[in-house]
């Protein structure tokens, strides 16, 4: 099966998801092609494009709707999958011109707005990355499939030969003004409890005293293996769990340590925006883990096990491929 993936390129978990999905689909003997719209980072050319070439993943970029139409008529995809909301219209037009089905993925909240309605109406299937997103799309429940984003747990692994708990603290995430308050609190907690500079990996330097800034990293595995505690959200939180870290779930707020208890909550997600806990709880949790190494190690082991069981990109790709098969065959439900 030939799959045309439509995506803009950002330094974001959404983009990483598209790349990972293409990789896993290729392993399943499917033929994905990524048509990138707008490229929002120069790292695409220096780091990501060479990786795509190395892995043999077909891609193009910058084509307008006419160029995409010509490309599709030559390549003849079986299904179109739009990942970026800015490209939903392109998917709809291509689907109409070529008489092939299209699927959209809703990567967050806000898709209940009227401006998306016509694209969701004509999509053959909708993929929601979690229950909250699906709930917002209740009008389309008959064709909405919940498929959480996945990661390659064979790549994101704990460091070999590690016996005791790892105690280094790391913050990873794209920064904006609304994320600075919880980050500042984390820096203060780290200074009071750990005493060494907090390592921050991000898209820009917040220039906070008591921190060590590292520019955005294409390959996070070495950093996640060197750390033992990670403050993150979204895809990075999943990757940190898979590398055997204890994870403080935070973005614009603090939602607690990811734990067996937290993931059982009805409202659990990886957003880090629910304001489940006060920022003061962040300092308490950090102090508790660092002074109870047995508990820290137990949580790190659990995080790895949870990722392998629940966050596998291989399983994500299988479920997504089942959606493709259903829409190509004209089925309203996946068998």
C-alpha positions in Angstrom: 0.0 0.0 0.0 1.2 3.5 -0.9 0.6 6.2 1.8 1.0 9.9 1.2 1.8 11.7 4.5 1.2 15.4 4.5 3.0 17.4 7.2 4.6 20.7 7.9 8.1 20.5 9.6 8.5 21.9 13.1 10.8 21.0 16.0 8.0 19.3 17.7 6.7 15.9 18.8 4.2 16.0 15.9 6.9 16.1 13.3 8.9 13.3 15.1 5.7 11.3 15.2 5.4 11.6 11.4 9.0 10.5 10.9 8.5 7.5 13.3 5.3 6.5 11.6 6.9 6.5 8.2 9.8 4.4 9.5 7.4 1.8 11.1 5.2 1.7 8.0 8.2 1.0 5.9 9.2 -1.9 8.2 5.7 -3.3 7.5 6.5 -3.4 3.8 4.2 -0.4 3.1 5.4 2.5 0.9 5.1 5.9 2.7 6.0 9.2 1.1 6.2 12.4 3.2 5.2 15.5 1.4 6.4 18.4 3.7 4.6 21.7 3.4 6.4 24.6 5.2 9.8 23.9 6.7 10.1 25.9 9.9 13.7 25.0 11.0 17.0 24.9 9.2 17.7 21.7 11.1 15.6 19.9 8.5 18.3 20.4 5.9 21.3 19.7 8.2 20.0 16.8 10.3 16.6 15.4 9.4 16.7 15.3 5.6 20.0 13.3 5.6 18.5 10.9 8.1 15.5 10.3 5.9 17.8 9.7 2.9 19.9 7.3 5.1 16.8 5.3 6.1 15.4 5.2 2.6 12.2 7.2 3.4 10.9 9.0 0.4 10.0 12.7 0.8 9.4 15.9 -1.0 8.9 19.5 0.1 7.3 22.8 -0.8 4.9 21.5 -3.5 1.7 23.5 -4.1 -1.6 21.8 -4.7 -0.9 21.6 -8.4 2.5 20.0 -7.8 1.0 17.6 -5.3 -1.7 16.6 -7.8 0.9 15.9 -10.5 3.0 13.9 -8.0 0.1 11.8 -6.9 -1.0 11.1 -10.5 2.4 9.7 -11.2 2.9 7.9 -7.9 -0.7 6.7 -7.4 -1.1 6.6 -3.6 -3.8 4.4 -2.1 -4.5 6.8 0.8 -3.7 10.3 2.0 -2.9 11.0 5.6 -2.8 14.7 6.7 -0.9 15.2 10.0 -0.8 19.1 10.1 -4.1 21.0 10.3 -2.7 23.5 7.8 -2.7 20.8 5.2 -6.2 19.3 5.8 -7.4 21.4 2.8 -4.7 19.9 0.5 -5.8 16.4 1.6 -9.4 17.2 0.8 -8.6 18.6 -2.6 -6.3 15.8 -3.6 -8.8 13.2 -2.4 -11.5 14.8 -4.6 -9.3 15.1 -7.6 -7.9 11.6 -7.5 -10.9 9.8 -5.9 -8.8 8.3 -3.1 -9.7 8.4 0.6 -8.0 10.6 3.1 -7.4 10.4 6.8 -6.5 13.2 9.3 -4.8 13.0 12.6 -5.9 15.5 15.3 -2.8 16.0 17.5 -4.4 18.2 20.1 -7.5 20.1 21.2 -9.3 22.7 19.2 -10.5 20.7 16.3 -14.1 21.2 17.3 -13.9 24.7 15.8 -16.1 25.5 12.8 -13.1 26.1 10.5 -12.2 22.4 10.6 -15.7 21.1 10.1 -15.7 20.6 6.3 -12.4 18.7 6.4 -13.5 16.4 9.1 -16.9 15.9 7.4 -15.3 14.6 4.2 -12.4 12.6 5.8 -12.9 8.9 5.6 -11.4 8.5 9.1 -10.1 10.6 11.9 -7.3 9.6 14.2 -7.3 11.2 17.7 -4.2 10.9 19.8 -6.1 10.5 23.0 -9.5 10.3 24.7 -9.7 14.1 25.3 -9.2 14.8 21.7 -11.7 12.1 20.7 -14.3 13.6 23.1 -14.1 16.9 21.4 -14.8 15.2 18.1 -17.9 13.4 19.4 -19.9 14.4 16.3 -17.5 12.1 14.4 -17.4 9.2 16.8 -18.5 6.8 14.1 -15.2 7.3 12.2 -12.8 8.4 15.0 -10.1 6.1 16.2 -8.0 6.7 19.3 -4.3 5.9 18.5 -1.8 7.5 20.9 1.5 8.6 19.6 4.2 5.9 19.9 8.0 5.7 20.2 10.6 3.2 19.2 11.3 1.4 22.4 14.2 -0.4 20.7 16.0 2.9 20.2 15.0 4.7 23.4 16.4 2.3 26.0 18.0 2.6 29.4 21.9 2.6 29.4 23.3 -0.9 29.5 24.8 -2.2 32.7 23.2 0.4 35.0 22.4 -1.1 38.4 21.7 1.8 40.9 19.3 4.7 40.2 20.5 7.5 38.0 20.1 10.9 39.7 20.9 13.6 37.2 18.1 16.0 36.4 17.3 17.2 32.9 14.7 19.6 31.4 13.7 19.0 27.8 11.1 21.0 25.8 10.4 23.8 23.4 10.1 27.1 25.4 7.6 29.9 25.2 6.6 32.5 27.8 3.8 30.4 29.3 6.3 27.6 30.1 8.8 29.8 31.9 7.1 30.0 35.3 7.2 26.2 36.0 10.7 26.1 34.6 11.9 28.8 36.9 10.4 26.9 39.9 12.2 23.8 38.7 15.5 25.7 38.6 15.0 27.0 42.1 14.1 23.5 43.4 17.2 22.1 41.7 19.4 24.8 43.2 18.1 24.1 46.7 18.2 20.3 46.5 20.8 19.3 44.0 23.1 22.3 44.0 24.5 21.8 40.5 23.3 23.7 37.3 20.2 22.4 35.7 20.7 21.1 32.2 18.1 22.5 29.8 17.7 21.3 26.2 15.4 23.6 24.3 14.9 25.6 21.1 16.2 28.8 22.8 18.2 29.9 25.8 16.1 31.3 28.7 19.3 32.6 30.3 18.2 31.6 33.8 20.9 31.6 36.5 21.8 28.1 37.7 21.2 26.5 34.3 23.3 24.9 31.6 21.8 25.4 28.2 22.1 22.9 25.4 20.6 23.7 21.9 17.9 21.5 20.5 19.2 17.9 20.0 18.1 15.8 17.1 19.2 12.7 19.0 18.0 12.8 22.6 19.0 9.2 23.5 22.4 9.9 24.9 21.0 12.7 27.1 18.1 10.7 28.3 20.4 7.8 29.1 22.7 10.0 31.1 19.9 11.5 33.1 17.7 9.8 35.7 15.0 12.4 36.3 13.5 14.3 33.4 11.0 17.2 33.4 9.1 17.1 30.1 5.7 16.6 28.4 4.3 15.0 25.3 6.5 12.8 23.2 9.7 13.7 25.1 8.1 12.4 28.3 7.3 9.1 26.6 10.9 8.9 25.3 12.3 9.7 28.8 10.1 6.9 30.3 11.4 4.4 27.7 15.0 5.3 28.6 14.3 4.5 32.2 13.8 7.9 33.8 11.5 9.2 36.5 9.4 11.8 34.7 8.1 15.1 36.1 5.1 15.9 33.8 5.1 19.6 33.1 4.6 22.2 30.4 2.6 25.2 31.4 1.8 23.6 34.7 2.9 20.7 36.9 0.9 17.5 36.6 3.0 15.3 38.9 5.3 12.3 38.6 4.3 9.8 36.0 3.6 6.8 38.1 1.3 3.7 38.2 -1.2 5.8 40.2 -1.1 8.8 37.8 -1.6 6.8 34.6 -4.8 5.3 36.0 -6.4 8.7 36.4 -9.4 9.2 34.1 -8.0 12.6 32.9 -4.3 11.4 32.5 -2.6 12.6 29.4 1.0 13.7 28.5 0.1 17.4 28.0 1.4 18.8 31.3 -1.3 21.4 31.3 -3.9 20.1 33.7 -2.6 22.0 36.7 -3.1 18.8 38.8 -0.6 19.9 41.4 0.9 23.1 42.8 4.4 24.0 41.8 5.4 23.5 45.5 4.7 19.8 45.0 7.4 19.7 42.4 10.0 20.5 44.9 8.7 18.0 47.4 8.7 15.2 44.7 12.2 16.0 43.7 13.4 16.0 47.3 11.6 12.7 48.0 13.0 10.8 45.0 16.6 12.0 45.5 16.5 11.0 49.2 14.8 7.6 48.6 17.0 5.9 46.0 15.1 2.6 46.2 11.9 4.4 45.3 13.6 6.3 42.5 15.0 3.1 41.0 11.6 1.4 41.3 10.0 4.2 39.4 12.7 4.2 36.7 12.2 0.5 36.1 8.4 0.9 36.0 8.7 3.7 33.5 10.7 1.5 31.1 8.2 -1.3 31.5 5.2 1.0 31.0 6.7 2.4 27.8 7.4 -1.0 26.3 3.9 -2.2 27.1 1.9 0.9 26.2 3.9 3.3 24.0 5.3 1.2 21.2 5.4 2.9 17.8 5.3 -0.5 16.2 1.8 -1.1 17.7 0.8 2.5 16.8 1.8 1.9 13.1 -0.2 -1.4 13.1 -3.3 0.3 14.3 -2.8 3.1 11.8 -2.3 0.7 9.0 -5.6 -1.0 10.0 -7.3 2.3 9.5 -5.8 2.7 6.1 -6.9 -0.7 5.0 -10.5 0.0 6.2 -10.8 3.3 4.4 -9.3 1.9 1.2 -11.8 -1.0 1.3 -14.6 1.4 2.0 -15.4 0.0 5.4 -17.0 2.1 8.1 -15.4 0.2 10.9 -12.1 -1.6 11.4 -12.8 -5.4 11.4 
